Amino acid sequence: MTTPASESSASDQIDAKIAGLADWRGEMLTRLRAIIRAADPEVIETVKWGGVPVWERDGIITTGETYKTAVKLT
């Protein structure tokens, strides 16, 4: 599926989500994102299900869900 040029990239959308979480959840998601990227430099970032960050490579590796009191990787 091709993304129209007018839509921001998944990485940009994840950056925006992190910026919108101006508290510990944004900091935690940033740290987890760095760990995921370091573990697999070829990981592909996508956004699914209404803004949930997803890291994939030959299928979903993990999602980064944020809640009021938790940041959850599944």
PDB file of N, CA, C and O in Angstrom:
ATOM      1  N   MET A   1       0.843  -1.178   0.000  1.00  0.00           N
ATOM      2  CA  MET A   1       0.000   0.000   0.000  1.00  0.00           C
ATOM      3  C   MET A   1       0.885   1.237   0.000  1.00  0.00           C
ATOM      4  O   MET A   1       1.805   1.337   0.811  1.00  0.00           O
ATOM      5  N   THR A   2       0.625   2.164  -0.881  1.00  0.00           N
ATOM      6  CA  THR A   2       1.416   3.382  -0.996  1.00  0.00           C
ATOM      7  C   THR A   2       0.803   4.486  -0.146  1.00  0.00           C
ATOM      8  O   THR A   2      -0.415   4.663  -0.129  1.00  0.00           O
ATOM      9  N   THR A   3       1.650   5.222   0.556  1.00  0.00           N
ATOM     10  CA  THR A   3       1.199   6.338   1.376  1.00  0.00           C
ATOM     11  C   THR A   3       1.256   7.615   0.555  1.00  0.00           C
ATOM     12  O   THR A   3       2.298   7.926  -0.021  1.00  0.00           O
ATOM     13  N   PRO A   4       0.149   8.370   0.488  1.00  0.00           N
ATOM     14  CA  PRO A   4       0.181   9.640  -0.244  1.00  0.00           C
ATOM     15  C   PRO A   4       1.211  10.589   0.346  1.00  0.00           C
ATOM     16  O   PRO A   4       1.448  10.585   1.554  1.00  0.00           O
ATOM     17  N   ALA A   5       1.823  11.404  -0.508  1.00  0.00           N
ATOM     18  CA  ALA A   5       2.867  12.334  -0.065  1.00  0.00           C
ATOM     19  C   ALA A   5       2.354  13.320   0.972  1.00  0.00           C
ATOM     20  O   ALA A   5       3.135  13.824   1.779  1.00  0.00           O
ATOM     21  N   SER A   6       1.048  13.606   0.966  1.00  0.00           N
ATOM     22  CA  SER A   6       0.495  14.579   1.911  1.00  0.00           C
ATOM     23  C   SER A   6       0.422  14.029   3.334  1.00  0.00           C
ATOM     24  O   SER A   6       0.362  14.801   4.291  1.00  0.00           O
ATOM     25  N   GLU A   7       0.425  12.710   3.484  1.00  0.00           N
ATOM     26  CA  GLU A   7       0.392  12.120   4.813  1.00  0.00           C
ATOM     27  C   GLU A   7       1.807  12.040   5.377  1.00  0.00           C
ATOM     28  O   GLU A   7       2.772  11.786   4.656  1.00  0.00           O
ATOM     29  N   SER A   8       1.900  12.260   6.675  1.00  0.00           N
ATOM     30  CA  SER A   8       3.223  12.172   7.290  1.00  0.00           C
ATOM     31  C   SER A   8       3.648  10.709   7.388  1.00  0.00           C
ATOM     32  O   SER A   8       2.808   9.810   7.406  1.00  0.00           O
ATOM     33  N   SER A   9       4.940  10.484   7.450  1.00  0.00           N
ATOM     34  CA  SER A   9       5.452   9.122   7.573  1.00  0.00           C
ATOM     35  C   SER A   9       5.105   8.564   8.952  1.00  0.00           C
ATOM     36  O   SER A   9       4.768   9.308   9.873  1.00  0.00           O
ATOM     37  N   ALA A  10       5.194   7.253   9.070  1.00  0.00           N
ATOM     38  CA  ALA A  10       4.918   6.616  10.358  1.00  0.00           C
ATOM     39  C   ALA A  10       5.870   7.131  11.433  1.00  0.00           C
ATOM     40  O   ALA A  10       5.454   7.364  12.568  1.00  0.00           O
ATOM     41  N   SER A  11       7.148   7.310  11.083  1.00  0.00           N
ATOM     42  CA  SER A  11       8.116   7.825  12.064  1.00  0.00           C
ATOM     43  C   SER A  11       7.728   9.223  12.524  1.00  0.00           C
ATOM     44  O   SER A  11       7.840   9.545  13.707  1.00  0.00           O
ATOM     45  N   ASP A  12       7.267  10.062  11.583  1.00  0.00           N
ATOM     46  CA  ASP A  12       6.816  11.408  11.946  1.00  0.00           C
ATOM     47  C   ASP A  12       5.585  11.345  12.850  1.00  0.00           C
ATOM     48  O   ASP A  12       5.458  12.133  13.787  1.00  0.00           O
ATOM     49  N   GLN A  13       4.686  10.412  12.569  1.00  0.00           N
ATOM     50  CA  GLN A  13       3.493  10.259  13.401  1.00  0.00           C
ATOM     51  C   GLN A  13       3.862   9.801  14.810  1.00  0.00           C
ATOM     52  O   GLN A  13       3.267  10.252  15.789  1.00  0.00           O
ATOM     53  N   ILE A  14       4.836   8.913  14.911  1.00  0.00           N
ATOM     54  CA  ILE A  14       5.289   8.459  16.230  1.00  0.00           C
ATOM     55  C   ILE A  14       5.981   9.602  16.968  1.00  0.00           C
ATOM     56  O   ILE A  14       5.787   9.771  18.172  1.00  0.00           O
ATOM     57  N   ASP A  15       6.791  10.389  16.251  1.00  0.00           N
ATOM     58  CA  ASP A  15       7.411  11.577  16.858  1.00  0.00           C
ATOM     59  C   ASP A  15       6.340  12.503  17.424  1.00  0.00           C
ATOM     60  O   ASP A  15       6.480  13.013  18.536  1.00  0.00           O
ATOM     61  N   ALA A  16       5.270  12.722  16.658  1.00  0.00           N
ATOM     62  CA  ALA A  16       4.187  13.606  17.094  1.00  0.00           C
ATOM     63  C   ALA A  16       3.469  13.031  18.315  1.00  0.00           C
ATOM     64  O   ALA A  16       3.109  13.770  19.232  1.00  0.00           O
ATOM     65  N   LYS A  17       3.264  11.721  18.326  1.00  0.00           N
ATOM     66  CA  LYS A  17       2.620  11.088  19.482  1.00  0.00           C
ATOM     67  C   LYS A  17       3.467  11.280  20.733  1.00  0.00           C
ATOM     68  O   LYS A  17       2.947  11.616  21.797  1.00  0.00           O
ATOM     69  N   ILE A  18       4.774  11.068  20.602  1.00  0.00           N
ATOM     70  CA  ILE A  18       5.688  11.244  21.735  1.00  0.00           C
ATOM     71  C   ILE A  18       5.664  12.695  22.211  1.00  0.00           C
ATOM     72  O   ILE A  18       5.620  12.952  23.415  1.00  0.00           O
ATOM     73  N   ALA A  19       5.693  13.636  21.282  1.00  0.00           N
ATOM     74  CA  ALA A  19       5.658  15.061  21.642  1.00  0.00           C
ATOM     75  C   ALA A  19       4.359  15.415  22.361  1.00  0.00           C
ATOM     76  O   ALA A  19       4.349  16.271  23.244  1.00  0.00           O
ATOM     77  N   GLY A  20       3.267  14.757  21.983  1.00  0.00           N
ATOM     78  CA  GLY A  20       1.978  15.000  22.619  1.00  0.00           C
ATOM     79  C   GLY A  20       1.884  14.413  24.016  1.00  0.00           C
ATOM     80  O   GLY A  20       1.012  14.796  24.795  1.00  0.00           O
ATOM     81  N   LEU A  21       2.769  13.493  24.333  1.00  0.00           N
ATOM     82  CA  LEU A  21       2.823  12.889  25.668  1.00  0.00           C
ATOM     83  C   LEU A  21       3.925  13.588  26.458  1.00  0.00           C
ATOM     84  O   LEU A  21       4.983  13.010  26.703  1.00  0.00           O
ATOM     85  N   ALA A  22       3.679  14.794  26.844  1.00  0.00           N
ATOM     86  CA  ALA A  22       4.708  15.616  27.499  1.00  0.00           C
ATOM     87  C   ALA A  22       4.859  15.239  28.973  1.00  0.00           C
ATOM     88  O   ALA A  22       4.816  16.097  29.854  1.00  0.00           O
ATOM     89  N   ASP A  23       5.034  13.961  29.219  1.00  0.00           N
ATOM     90  CA  ASP A  23       5.243  13.481  30.584  1.00  0.00           C
ATOM     91  C   ASP A  23       6.103  12.220  30.525  1.00  0.00           C
ATOM     92  O   ASP A  23       6.754  11.969  29.510  1.00  0.00           O
ATOM     93  N   TRP A  24       6.115  11.444  31.566  1.00  0.00           N
ATOM     94  CA  TRP A  24       6.953  10.252  31.650  1.00  0.00           C
ATOM     95  C   TRP A  24       6.639   9.234  30.563  1.00  0.00           C
ATOM     96  O   TRP A  24       7.515   8.465  30.167  1.00  0.00           O
ATOM     97  N   ARG A  25       5.387   9.218  30.071  1.00  0.00           N
ATOM     98  CA  ARG A  25       5.024   8.243  29.036  1.00  0.00           C
ATOM     99  C   ARG A  25       5.764   8.514  27.735  1.00  0.00           C
ATOM    100  O   ARG A  25       6.198   7.578  27.064  1.00  0.00           O
ATOM    101  N   GLY A  26       5.912   9.786  27.372  1.00  0.00           N
ATOM    102  CA  GLY A  26       6.671  10.140  26.178  1.00  0.00           C
ATOM    103  C   GLY A  26       8.135   9.772  26.322  1.00  0.00           C
ATOM    104  O   GLY A  26       8.753   9.266  25.385  1.00  0.00           O
ATOM    105  N   GLU A  27       8.685  10.027  27.498  1.00  0.00           N
ATOM    106  CA  GLU A  27      10.084   9.667  27.764  1.00  0.00           C
ATOM    107  C   GLU A  27      10.284   8.154  27.680  1.00  0.00           C
ATOM    108  O   GLU A  27      11.264   7.685  27.103  1.00  0.00           O
ATOM    109  N   MET A  28       9.355   7.397  28.254  1.00  0.00           N
ATOM    110  CA  MET A  28       9.466   5.935  28.235  1.00  0.00           C
ATOM    111  C   MET A  28       9.326   5.397  26.815  1.00  0.00           C
ATOM    112  O   MET A  28      10.081   4.510  26.415  1.00  0.00           O
ATOM    113  N   LEU A  29       8.378   5.919  26.052  1.00  0.00           N
ATOM    114  CA  LEU A  29       8.200   5.461  24.677  1.00  0.00           C
ATOM    115  C   LEU A  29       9.438   5.781  23.839  1.00  0.00           C
ATOM    116  O   LEU A  29       9.816   4.995  22.971  1.00  0.00           O
ATOM    117  N   THR A  30      10.066   6.918  24.089  1.00  0.00           N
ATOM    118  CA  THR A  30      11.310   7.276  23.395  1.00  0.00           C
ATOM    119  C   THR A  30      12.414   6.273  23.724  1.00  0.00           C
ATOM    120  O   THR A  30      13.141   5.841  22.831  1.00  0.00           O
ATOM    121  N   ARG A  31      12.545   5.904  24.987  1.00  0.00           N
ATOM    122  CA  ARG A  31      13.578   4.944  25.392  1.00  0.00           C
ATOM    123  C   ARG A  31      13.327   3.565  24.788  1.00  0.00           C
ATOM    124  O   ARG A  31      14.252   2.915  24.301  1.00  0.00           O
ATOM    125  N   LEU A  32      12.076   3.128  24.823  1.00  0.00           N
ATOM    126  CA  LEU A  32      11.735   1.824  24.259  1.00  0.00           C
ATOM    127  C   LEU A  32      11.960   1.799  22.749  1.00  0.00           C
ATOM    128  O   LEU A  32      12.438   0.805  22.202  1.00  0.00           O
ATOM    129  N   ARG A  33      11.619   2.881  22.091  1.00  0.00           N
ATOM    130  CA  ARG A  33      11.840   2.999  20.647  1.00  0.00           C
ATOM    131  C   ARG A  33      13.328   2.861  20.320  1.00  0.00           C
ATOM    132  O   ARG A  33      13.693   2.174  19.366  1.00  0.00           O
ATOM    133  N   ALA A  34      14.172   3.503  21.096  1.00  0.00           N
ATOM    134  CA  ALA A  34      15.621   3.425  20.879  1.00  0.00           C
ATOM    135  C   ALA A  34      16.134   2.000  21.088  1.00  0.00           C
ATOM    136  O   ALA A  34      16.995   1.534  20.343  1.00  0.00           O
ATOM    137  N   ILE A  35      15.614   1.318  22.086  1.00  0.00           N
ATOM    138  CA  ILE A  35      16.019  -0.067  22.349  1.00  0.00           C
ATOM    139  C   ILE A  35      15.607  -0.970  21.185  1.00  0.00           C
ATOM    140  O   ILE A  35      16.386  -1.814  20.742  1.00  0.00           O
ATOM    141  N   ILE A  36      14.397  -0.790  20.702  1.00  0.00           N
ATOM    142  CA  ILE A  36      13.903  -1.598  19.578  1.00  0.00           C
ATOM    143  C   ILE A  36      14.757  -1.361  18.338  1.00  0.00           C
ATOM    144  O   ILE A  36      15.152  -2.310  17.661  1.00  0.00           O
ATOM    145  N   ARG A  37      15.041  -0.103  18.044  1.00  0.00           N
ATOM    146  CA  ARG A  37      15.862   0.228  16.870  1.00  0.00           C
ATOM    147  C   ARG A  37      17.288  -0.304  17.009  1.00  0.00           C
ATOM    148  O   ARG A  37      17.880  -0.739  16.021  1.00  0.00           O
ATOM    149  N   ALA A  38      17.841  -0.277  18.208  1.00  0.00           N
ATOM    150  CA  ALA A  38      19.196  -0.796  18.424  1.00  0.00           C
ATOM    151  C   ALA A  38      19.227  -2.316  18.276  1.00  0.00           C
ATOM    152  O   ALA A  38      20.195  -2.878  17.762  1.00  0.00           O
ATOM    153  N   ALA A  39      18.169  -2.968  18.727  1.00  0.00           N
ATOM    154  CA  ALA A  39      18.105  -4.426  18.641  1.00  0.00           C
ATOM    155  C   ALA A  39      17.948  -4.908  17.203  1.00  0.00           C
ATOM    156  O   ALA A  39      18.465  -5.964  16.836  1.00  0.00           O
ATOM    157  N   ASP A  40      17.228  -4.129  16.387  1.00  0.00           N
ATOM    158  CA  ASP A  40      17.021  -4.498  14.982  1.00  0.00           C
ATOM    159  C   ASP A  40      17.041  -3.232  14.136  1.00  0.00           C
ATOM    160  O   ASP A  40      16.000  -2.602  13.948  1.00  0.00           O
ATOM    161  N   PRO A  41      18.198  -2.853  13.627  1.00  0.00           N
ATOM    162  CA  PRO A  41      18.314  -1.626  12.837  1.00  0.00           C
ATOM    163  C   PRO A  41      17.449  -1.611  11.571  1.00  0.00           C
ATOM    164  O   PRO A  41      17.207  -0.545  11.006  1.00  0.00           O
ATOM    165  N   GLU A  42      16.985  -2.773  11.124  1.00  0.00           N
ATOM    166  CA  GLU A  42      16.150  -2.833   9.925  1.00  0.00           C
ATOM    167  C   GLU A  42      14.657  -2.880  10.243  1.00  0.00           C
ATOM    168  O   GLU A  42      13.840  -3.119   9.354  1.00  0.00           O
ATOM    169  N   VAL A  43      14.299  -2.654  11.503  1.00  0.00           N
ATOM    170  CA  VAL A  43      12.894  -2.663  11.895  1.00  0.00           C
ATOM    171  C   VAL A  43      12.146  -1.561  11.136  1.00  0.00           C
ATOM    172  O   VAL A  43      12.700  -0.501  10.846  1.00  0.00           O
ATOM    173  N   ILE A  44      10.893  -1.832  10.826  1.00  0.00           N
ATOM    174  CA  ILE A  44      10.050  -0.868  10.116  1.00  0.00           C
ATOM    175  C   ILE A  44       9.015  -0.334  11.094  1.00  0.00           C
ATOM    176  O   ILE A  44       8.307  -1.104  11.742  1.00  0.00           O
ATOM    177  N   GLU A  45       8.930   0.994  11.198  1.00  0.00           N
ATOM    178  CA  GLU A  45       7.933   1.620  12.058  1.00  0.00           C
ATOM    179  C   GLU A  45       6.671   1.869  11.247  1.00  0.00           C
ATOM    180  O   GLU A  45       6.722   2.389  10.132  1.00  0.00           O
ATOM    181  N   THR A  46       5.541   1.488  11.826  1.00  0.00           N
ATOM    182  CA  THR A  46       4.245   1.778  11.230  1.00  0.00           C
ATOM    183  C   THR A  46       3.335   2.293  12.332  1.00  0.00           C
ATOM    184  O   THR A  46       3.680   2.247  13.513  1.00  0.00           O
ATOM    185  N   VAL A  47       2.178   2.780  11.936  1.00  0.00           N
ATOM    186  CA  VAL A  47       1.174   3.230  12.893  1.00  0.00           C
ATOM    187  C   VAL A  47      -0.137   2.556  12.508  1.00  0.00           C
ATOM    188  O   VAL A  47      -0.558   2.622  11.353  1.00  0.00           O
ATOM    189  N   LYS A  48      -0.779   1.912  13.470  1.00  0.00           N
ATOM    190  CA  LYS A  48      -2.027   1.193  13.220  1.00  0.00           C
ATOM    191  C   LYS A  48      -3.023   1.490  14.328  1.00  0.00           C
ATOM    192  O   LYS A  48      -2.685   2.079  15.355  1.00  0.00           O
ATOM    193  N   TRP A  49      -4.242   1.073  14.098  1.00  0.00           N
ATOM    194  CA  TRP A  49      -5.296   1.107  15.105  1.00  0.00           C
ATOM    195  C   TRP A  49      -5.455   2.471  15.775  1.00  0.00           C
ATOM    196  O   TRP A  49      -5.454   2.572  17.002  1.00  0.00           O
ATOM    197  N   GLY A  50      -5.590   3.500  14.973  1.00  0.00           N
ATOM    198  CA  GLY A  50      -5.859   4.823  15.519  1.00  0.00           C
ATOM    199  C   GLY A  50      -4.681   5.486  16.196  1.00  0.00           C
ATOM    200  O   GLY A  50      -4.867   6.256  17.138  1.00  0.00           O
ATOM    201  N   GLY A  51      -3.467   5.202  15.737  1.00  0.00           N
ATOM    202  CA  GLY A  51      -2.304   5.911  16.247  1.00  0.00           C
ATOM    203  C   GLY A  51      -1.353   5.116  17.114  1.00  0.00           C
ATOM    204  O   GLY A  51      -0.483   5.700  17.761  1.00  0.00           O
ATOM    205  N   VAL A  52      -1.490   3.807  17.148  1.00  0.00           N
ATOM    206  CA  VAL A  52      -0.595   2.973  17.958  1.00  0.00           C
ATOM    207  C   VAL A  52       0.704   2.717  17.190  1.00  0.00           C
ATOM    208  O   VAL A  52       0.658   2.199  16.074  1.00  0.00           O
ATOM    209  N   PRO A  53       1.859   3.069  17.760  1.00  0.00           N
ATOM    210  CA  PRO A  53       3.131   2.755  17.113  1.00  0.00           C
ATOM    211  C   PRO A  53       3.333   1.238  17.042  1.00  0.00           C
ATOM    212  O   PRO A  53       3.090   0.516  18.008  1.00  0.00           O
ATOM    213  N   VAL A  54       3.785   0.777  15.870  1.00  0.00           N
ATOM    214  CA  VAL A  54       4.011  -0.651  15.648  1.00  0.00           C
ATOM    215  C   VAL A  54       5.382  -0.813  15.004  1.00  0.00           C
ATOM    216  O   VAL A  54       5.738  -0.067  14.093  1.00  0.00           O
ATOM    217  N   TRP A  55       6.150  -1.790  15.479  1.00  0.00           N
ATOM    218  CA  TRP A  55       7.454  -2.095  14.888  1.00  0.00           C
ATOM    219  C   TRP A  55       7.353  -3.470  14.253  1.00  0.00           C
ATOM    220  O   TRP A  55       6.951  -4.440  14.896  1.00  0.00           O
ATOM    221  N   GLU A  56       7.730  -3.539  12.966  1.00  0.00           N
ATOM    222  CA  GLU A  56       7.558  -4.761  12.192  1.00  0.00           C
ATOM    223  C   GLU A  56       8.820  -5.145  11.442  1.00  0.00           C
ATOM    224  O   GLU A  56       9.655  -4.306  11.104  1.00  0.00           O
ATOM    225  N   ARG A  57       8.929  -6.429  11.197  1.00  0.00           N
ATOM    226  CA  ARG A  57       9.920  -6.981  10.277  1.00  0.00           C
ATOM    227  C   ARG A  57       9.481  -8.409  10.002  1.00  0.00           C
ATOM    228  O   ARG A  57       9.601  -9.278  10.866  1.00  0.00           O
ATOM    229  N   ASP A  58       8.981  -8.648   8.822  1.00  0.00           N
ATOM    230  CA  ASP A  58       8.379  -9.949   8.488  1.00  0.00           C
ATOM    231  C   ASP A  58       7.240 -10.272   9.453  1.00  0.00           C
ATOM    232  O   ASP A  58       7.078 -11.422   9.862  1.00  0.00           O
ATOM    233  N   GLY A  59       6.464  -9.274   9.810  1.00  0.00           N
ATOM    234  CA  GLY A  59       5.369  -9.408  10.763  1.00  0.00           C
ATOM    235  C   GLY A  59       5.583  -8.474  11.942  1.00  0.00           C
ATOM    236  O   GLY A  59       6.655  -7.893  12.107  1.00  0.00           O
ATOM    237  N   ILE A  60       4.558  -8.342  12.747  1.00  0.00           N
ATOM    238  CA  ILE A  60       4.622  -7.441  13.900  1.00  0.00           C
ATOM    239  C   ILE A  60       5.578  -8.001  14.951  1.00  0.00           C
ATOM    240  O   ILE A  60       5.495  -9.169  15.334  1.00  0.00           O
ATOM    241  N   ILE A  61       6.487  -7.138  15.407  1.00  0.00           N
ATOM    242  CA  ILE A  61       7.386  -7.484  16.515  1.00  0.00           C
ATOM    243  C   ILE A  61       6.740  -7.046  17.825  1.00  0.00           C
ATOM    244  O   ILE A  61       6.617  -7.834  18.763  1.00  0.00           O
ATOM    245  N   THR A  62       6.329  -5.775  17.877  1.00  0.00           N
ATOM    246  CA  THR A  62       5.704  -5.254  19.089  1.00  0.00           C
ATOM    247  C   THR A  62       4.907  -3.999  18.764  1.00  0.00           C
ATOM    248  O   THR A  62       5.098  -3.371  17.722  1.00  0.00           O
ATOM    249  N   THR A  63       4.014  -3.650  19.675  1.00  0.00           N
ATOM    250  CA  THR A  63       3.278  -2.395  19.604  1.00  0.00           C
ATOM    251  C   THR A  63       3.632  -1.574  20.835  1.00  0.00           C
ATOM    252  O   THR A  63       4.032  -2.128  21.859  1.00  0.00           O
ATOM    253  N   GLY A  64       3.488  -0.265  20.741  1.00  0.00           N
ATOM    254  CA  GLY A  64       3.779   0.617  21.869  1.00  0.00           C
ATOM    255  C   GLY A  64       2.541   1.389  22.272  1.00  0.00           C
ATOM    256  O   GLY A  64       2.306   2.500  21.796  1.00  0.00           O
ATOM    257  N   GLU A  65       1.759   0.803  23.144  1.00  0.00           N
ATOM    258  CA  GLU A  65       0.507   1.415  23.565  1.00  0.00           C
ATOM    259  C   GLU A  65       0.729   2.280  24.803  1.00  0.00           C
ATOM    260  O   GLU A  65       1.467   1.903  25.713  1.00  0.00           O
ATOM    261  N   THR A  66       0.080   3.440  24.824  1.00  0.00           N
ATOM    262  CA  THR A  66       0.194   4.324  25.983  1.00  0.00           C
ATOM    263  C   THR A  66      -1.176   4.501  26.624  1.00  0.00           C
ATOM    264  O   THR A  66      -2.179   4.716  25.944  1.00  0.00           O
ATOM    265  N   TYR A  67      -1.190   4.407  27.927  1.00  0.00           N
ATOM    266  CA  TYR A  67      -2.400   4.578  28.719  1.00  0.00           C
ATOM    267  C   TYR A  67      -2.123   5.621  29.791  1.00  0.00           C
ATOM    268  O   TYR A  67      -0.994   6.091  29.930  1.00  0.00           O
ATOM    269  N   LYS A  68      -3.138   5.977  30.536  1.00  0.00           N
ATOM    270  CA  LYS A  68      -2.993   7.017  31.550  1.00  0.00           C
ATOM    271  C   LYS A  68      -1.900   6.685  32.569  1.00  0.00           C
ATOM    272  O   LYS A  68      -1.150   7.567  32.988  1.00  0.00           O
ATOM    273  N   THR A  69      -1.812   5.430  32.962  1.00  0.00           N
ATOM    274  CA  THR A  69      -0.847   5.046  33.997  1.00  0.00           C
ATOM    275  C   THR A  69       0.174   4.014  33.533  1.00  0.00           C
ATOM    276  O   THR A  69       0.888   3.435  34.352  1.00  0.00           O
ATOM    277  N   ALA A  70       0.247   3.778  32.216  1.00  0.00           N
ATOM    278  CA  ALA A  70       1.158   2.725  31.744  1.00  0.00           C
ATOM    279  C   ALA A  70       1.592   2.954  30.302  1.00  0.00           C
ATOM    280  O   ALA A  70       0.897   3.596  29.514  1.00  0.00           O
ATOM    281  N   VAL A  71       2.755   2.414  29.983  1.00  0.00           N
ATOM    282  CA  VAL A  71       3.220   2.270  28.607  1.00  0.00           C
ATOM    283  C   VAL A  71       3.409   0.777  28.425  1.00  0.00           C
ATOM    284  O   VAL A  71       4.136   0.141  29.188  1.00  0.00           O
ATOM    285  N   LYS A  72       2.757   0.215  27.416  1.00  0.00           N
ATOM    286  CA  LYS A  72       2.708  -1.234  27.270  1.00  0.00           C
ATOM    287  C   LYS A  72       3.260  -1.670  25.917  1.00  0.00           C
ATOM    288  O   LYS A  72       2.836  -1.166  24.877  1.00  0.00           O
ATOM    289  N   LEU A  73       4.197  -2.597  25.933  1.00  0.00           N
ATOM    290  CA  LEU A  73       4.661  -3.256  24.716  1.00  0.00           C
ATOM    291  C   LEU A  73       3.987  -4.615  24.657  1.00  0.00           C
ATOM    292  O   LEU A  73       3.975  -5.356  25.640  1.00  0.00           O
ATOM    293  N   THR A  74       3.422  -4.943  23.491  1.00  0.00           N
ATOM    294  CA  THR A  74       2.799  -6.270  23.335  1.00  0.00           C
ATOM    295  C   THR A  74       3.251  -6.901  22.052  1.00  0.00           C
ATOM    296  O   THR A  74       2.842  -8.018  21.735  1.00  0.00           O
TER     297      THR A  74
END
